[in-house]
């Protein structure tokens, strides 16, 4: 029997039928760059305080209206493998700093777009990569540390903390940034920075529909959207007992049969169970507890005895909420319905039910000391608005966490990018080899971030860039964009109180350069044939009769 002659010549003859193979500059490198540039251009209009929102409807038909790049790229479900590499870099940035995801996508996209020009000029990808590495190292090791304009050292000072958080909040909720910045700073400071690292999970968010953003507030402690179980609705200076299981009669561990011969025996049997439960609830009340928190249900009989002994009963469905309440009141959750001792009891200044905008809430409020957990109650007219404010607050809290690691601030409003671009372009002219071209393009990529800010603010970027370049050439390194102006105008970012975290710029430039260089190193794409047979027909109608 003769061997079959392979149909496809060259490299493809080794691979299975259905495999895609792309190679070379035009097929692989340029295609990858185009995919990443498209992703960058899609997100560019959402960059900065005056960025536009995207409307995303995910596979579960949930609606997102936001300019937050982290949310957009998570819900977009991008399939292109190269574009997903940039998304992974931005997600890494989200984990590392909690902000600056759009910065990475835009900067990496600009680096790749400029690399395409150099490739068409005749430079090899390896030469471009070398130039980008030289420029990135120059920025991270020498230039960026020298551009520090302020350092936050006192993390209990509201004004100092607000300086660092304000820009992050402004980029998501322009117009409400001062109110929200104060809200976030108060919550973060109240939780406190101890010897251990600041935990983002210690700031909780409770969204209640109605009113407006300005009605949002910070509560020291926890707020839950629910009612209490019993009749008692207020407890002050209360000791708290927390149980992970149900507050009810305990089921026996083994099965058994009870033979009852008379009505008296039946009464005595049920009364014994009632007396046992009453003794347990009474023991809890005698331990000094005024509030009982349960991770399971409250039985009807148990509720009756809780009301009898003036115990406020709260049921929480989530085991994570049980842990957070225990942390807030400094209690130890108990697995069984037993009387707690002094060490196991928590303390809360006030536990009460309230009504916010027609929604009933239970509040665990701490006043006398620093609470270990704070809750920001968000108000808004629609769920989408509250979701976007939540994302904004999350970014602000993460910025505070990054601030506790490194308090150095650089000038905002595009000033630091323009200054770096100015210094890197000067540095490029001193280089003798071909790498000077890619180092120069690195400077252009940094400048493109400032151009995106101007374009989104509706300012003519060509006029503005000329003004900024002149100012930075004259040594005014803190000159940034005035987005309030209708015409091209500049401001001193430090005098305008606009700062960015140096940590955000450091990791953003590092990750974006790394991912751009990784993409430029790809010269062949081999896609195996997708697994699986034909897709099943859609359900509905007489689908099996087709």
N, C-alpha and C positions, 0 to 999 in steps of 0.2 A: 504494500500500500504506500502510495507516494505521500510525502509530507506536503502540507498545505503551504502555498507561497504567501508570505505576509503581504497584506495589501498596502499598508502605509510604509513609505520609505523612511530611513533615518531612525531617530530616537524613538518614535512612536511604535515601531515594530516590536519593541521589547515589552510594551505595556498592554494592558487589557483593552478590549474594545470599549469605546465610550470615554476614555481618558482624554482630558484636555491638556495641551502642552503649549506654553507660551514662553518665548525666550528672546533675549536681546533688548537693546535700548528701547526701540519703538513699541514692541509687544508687551514687555514686562514692566520696565522702569517707568516709562511715560504713562502707561495705563494706571499703574499704582498711584502715581502723582496726581493724575486727573481725578481719581476716586476720592483721595484725601482732600484735594482742593474743593471739590463739590461739597463735601461735608463741612469744611471750614467756611465756605461761602454761605451755606445754609444757616450756620450759627452766628455769623458775623453781625447780622442785624440785631441780635439780642445782647450785644456787648455794651457795657457801660450803663450809666444811670438812665439814659433816654433810649435804651434798647427796646426793641419791639417784642411783644409776646408771641409765642408759638402755640398753636392749638393742636394737641396730640390726642387722638382717640386710640387707646391700646386694644389688644386682642380681646379684652374683657368688656369692651365698649365703655371704659371709664374715661372721662374727659379731663384733660390737663390743659390749663391755660397759664403759661409761665414763660419767663425768659431765662430760667435757671438751666444752664447747659447740662448739668448732671442729670436732671430729671428728663430733659428732652432726649438725650442720647440713650438713657436707660429704657425709655418707652418706645423709641423709634424702631428697635430690633433691626439694626443694620446687618446685612448679610455679607458684604464685601470683606474679605479677610484682612486686607491692608487697612481699610478704614477702621476696622475693629481694633487694630493695634493702637491707633490714636485714642480710641474710646477707652481701651484698657489703661493707657497712660493717664488719661483724665480721671478715671476711676481711682487709680493709685494716688493721684493728687488729692482726690476727695477723702481718701483714708488718711493720708499723711497730714494734710493741713485743714481740710474741710471746706476750702474755698479755692477759687482760681481755676476751675475746670474749663471755663470758656477761654481763659488766657492760654492754656496749653493747646487747645484745638486750633485757635487762631494762629498762634505763633508757629506751631508745627506745620500748619497749612501754608503759611507764608514762606517758611524755610524751603518746603518742597516746591512751591510755585517758582521761587527764585532759582532753585536748583535746576528746574527744567530749562530755564533760559541759558544757564551755564552749560548744560549738556548739549543744547542745540548750538552753542558757540563752539563746542568741540572739547570741552573738559570732560574727563572721566569721572564717574561717580566717586571713586576712591580719592581723587584730588579734592573734590568738593567736601567729602567727609572729613578729610584732614583739616581743611580750612575752618569748617564748622566747629571741630573739636578745639582748635587753637583759640577761636573767638570765644567759645563758651568758657573755657578755662580762664581766659583773660578776664571775662566778666565776673565769674564766680569767685575767683581767688583774689583779684586785685581791685577791680573797679567798683563792684556792688558794695563791699564793706565800707568803702570810703564815702559812699553817698548817704550814709545814715544821718538823718537830720534831727532825730529825737530818740530817746530810749525810755521806755516805761519800766520803772523799778518798783513803784508802789502799786500793788494790785488791789488795794482797798480804796484807792482814790477814784471817785466816780468820774471826774473830768479827764484824768489820765487814761482810764480804760476806754472812755467814750471816744477819745481821739483815734484809737486804733480800730474800734469796731465800726465807726460811722461810715467809712467808705464801703465796707462790705455790705452794710445794710442799704446804703444809698443806691448801690447798683441793682438791687432787687425791688425796693419800695421807695422810689424817688418821690419826694414830697412829704413822706411820713418818717423820714430817716431820723430826725432829732427825737421824736417821741419814742420810736421803737428802740433807738440806741440807748436811751436812758432806761427803758424798760429792761432790756437785755443786761445792761451793765449792773443795774440794781439786783437782778436775779443772780447773776454770777458772783457778785461781791458778797451777797447774803449767804450763799452756800459756803464761800470762803475757800482760800487756797491754803491747805495745810502742808505738812511735810510730804504727803503723798501727792501724786499728780492729780490735777483737776479732772473730774469725771463728768463728761458731757451728759450722762444718764441722770445726773442729779438735778438737772433742770427739766421739769416735766411741762407738757403743754396740754391745755384743756380748751377745746374749741366749742363755743356756744353761739348759736346763730342769733343775729339781731344786733341792733345799735350800729356803731361804727368802730373803726380801728382805734380811735382815740379813747374808747371806753375800755380798752384792754387794761389789765392790771396784773401786778405780781402778788402772789399769796405765799407767805412763809409756811410751807407744809404741802399738803396734798389736797387736790380737789377732784371729786368723782361725780360723774353725771348719773346720779341714782338717788333713791330715797332710803331712809333708815327702815329697818324691818318692823320694829315695834312702835310703841306709843311715845317713848321718850325721845325728844328731838334736840336736847341741849345738855352738854356736860362741860363744866369749867374746872380747870386745875385737875384734870382727870387722869387717873391711872388706867392703863389700857392692857387688856389681855387679848392676845392674838392666837387663833387656832387655825391650823391648816385644813382640818377636816370639818365635818358638819357638827353643829350644836344641836344634838337630838339624842334620842335613846339609842344606846349602842346595840348593834346586832351581835348575837352570840357567835363565838368562833366555830362552834360545832353545831350540827343539826341535832334536834332532839324532839321527842313527842311528849306533850304534857296531857295527862288524863284528868279532866275536871268533871266532878260528879254532881256538884250543886252550884247554885247561884252565888252562895257565900264564897265558895272557893274561887269563882271567877272574879268577884269583886276584889278579894284579897290579892289575887294574882296581878291584876292591873294596878291596884293601889301600890303594891310593892315597887313596880316599875316607876310609877309617878313619884313616889317618895325618894327613890334613888336619884332621879333626875332633879328633883327639887333640892336635894342635899348637895348635888354637884353645883347647881346654879347659886345656891346660898353660900357655898364655900368660896365661889368666885367673888361674890359681892363682899363677903367678910374679909377677903384678902386686900380690899381697898379699891378694887377695880370699879370704874364707873362706865366703862365702854368695853363691849365685847365685839371683836372683829373676827369673822369666820370666812374661811375659803370655801365652805360648803353651804348647804341650806340650814335654815333655822326651822326646827319642827314647831308645829302649832303649840304643843305643850311647853316646849322650851321657851317660846316667845311669851307665853302666859307668865312663866316664872321670871323671865327677864323684866317684864313690866311690873311684876309684883315687887321685885327687889330694886327697881329704878335703874336698870342697866340699859344703856343705849346700845342697840344691836345694829351692826353694819355688816352686810354681806358683800364680799368682793369675789368676782368670778375668776380673776386671773391670779395665778400663783406669783407672777412677777409683781403685781400690785401689792400682794401680801408682803413680799420682801421689801418693797419700797416703803410701805407704811411702817413696817418693823424698823427700817433704817431711820425713818423720820422721827419716830417716837422713842427710838432706842429700846425696843423690846425684843424678846426671843419668841419666835413662833412655836407653839406647842402642837404636837401631833394628836394628842388625846385630850378629852374633856376632863381635865384635872385642875385643881386649884393652883394658880401660879404662885411662886414665891417672889420675894422682893426683886431678885436679879432678873426674873423673867418678865416682870411688869414694865411697860413703857409709860411715858408721861407726855401729855399734851396740854397746852394752855387752854385750848377751847376746841370742842368738837360740836358742830351744829349743822342744821340743814338750812339752806338758803335758796332763794329763787332768783336766778339771773336770766332775764329775758324770757320768762315763761318756762325755763328749764330748771328742774329741781336738782340741787347739788348737795353733796355732803362734804364739809370742809374740815380738815384736820389742820388747825392753825397754831403755829408756834410764835409766841411774842417775846417771852422773857429771855431767850438766848438765840444764838445763831442756829438756824435750822439746817439740818444736813441735806434737805431737799427743798427746792422752791418750785412753785408752779406758776406759769404764765397763762392767764386766762385770756384767750383771744376772742374778740368780738368782730363780727363782720356781717354784711348783708347777704352774702351767698357762700356756699361751701367752697367754691373755687377761689374766692378772694381769701378765705381763711386758710385754705391749703397753701396758697402762695405766700401768705404772711408766715405760716409755719416754716416753710422752706427758708425764708429770709431769716427768721429767728434762729433756725438751726445753723445757718452759715455764721451768724453773729456769735453764737455760743462756741462754735468750733474755732472762730477767730480768737476768742478769749483764751481758749485752750492753747492755741499756737503761741499767743502772747506770753503765757506763763512759761513757755519753753525758751522763747527768745523775744525780748521786749523791744528790739531795734525797729525803728520805723523809717521809711523813705518817703520822699515827696510823691504825692498822688497826682491825679488829674492828667496822667500821661507824661509827667515831667521826668520821672526816672527813666522811662523808656527812651525819651528823646535825648537825654543826657548820655545814656549808654550808647545809643546809636551814633551820637556825635563823636564820642571818644573812640569807639570801635572803628569808625570810618577813618579817623586820623591814624589809628594803629595800623590799619590795612595798608596805608600808603608807605609805611616803613618796611613792609615785608618784600623780599626780593623775588620770591617764586610765584608760581601760579596760584598758590593759596590766597594771595591778596584779593583775587576776584571773589572767592567764596566768603572771605572775611568781610568784604564790602557788602555782599548780599545779606550777610548775617545782620549787619547794621540796618539795611533796608527793611528786613523782616521785623526788627524791633520797632522801627519807625511806623510800619504798617498798623501796629496796634493803636498808636495815637491817631492815625488817619481814620481807623474804624470808629474810635470814640467821637471824632469830629463829624464824620458822615452821619452817624446815628443821631447826633444832636442837631442835624440840619444845617451845619456850618460848612462853607466852602473849604474843603481840606487843603486845596493847593495854596490858598492865601494864608491859611493858618500855619501850615508847615513852614512856609517861608518866614513868618513872624517868629515861630519857635526856634528855627535853625539860627536866625540872627541873634535871638536872646541867648541861646546856649553857647554860641560862638563867642559872645561877649562875656561869658563866665557866669551868667545867671542860671545856675543849674536847677533851681527850684521852679522855673517857669513852666506852667501847664496850661491846659485849655480852660477857657471860661465858657462853660456850657449854658450859662444863663443868658449870654449875649446872643442877639440875632445875627450879628456879623462876626467875622473872624476877630477874636480878641483873646489876650492871654492874661493870666493872673499868677501871683506868687502863691504856690500851693500851701506853703507853710503858714503864710499870713491868713489864707482862707481856711486854715484848719483841715486840710485834706491830706490824709496820710495813707500809705499802704504798708502792710507788714513786709519786712525784708524777707522773711521766711517764705512768703507766697511767691515772691519774684525769684528767689533762689531755686526753689524746687520746680517752679514753672519752667524756667529756662533750662534747668538740668534735664527734666523729663522730656520736654519738647525736643531738645537737641538729640537726646538719645533715641527717641522714637523716629525722628526724621532720618537720622543716620542709619538706623536699622532698616528702614524702608528703602533707602537708596542702595543698600548692599544687596538687595534682591535682584537677581538677573534672570531667574527662570521660575515659572509658575507651573506646577504639575498638579492637576485636579483629578483625583480618582473618580470613577463612575459612581454616582450616588447609589446607596444601598436601597433595597426594597423594590417591589414590583409596581404594577400600575395602581394609581390611587382608586380607592373604592368610590362608587357613585354616591352622590349626596342622598341623604335620607329624605323621605317625604314622597307622598303620592304612591304610584305603582312602580317604585324604583326597581323592584325585582322582576318586573315584566318587560323591562327594556331589552 
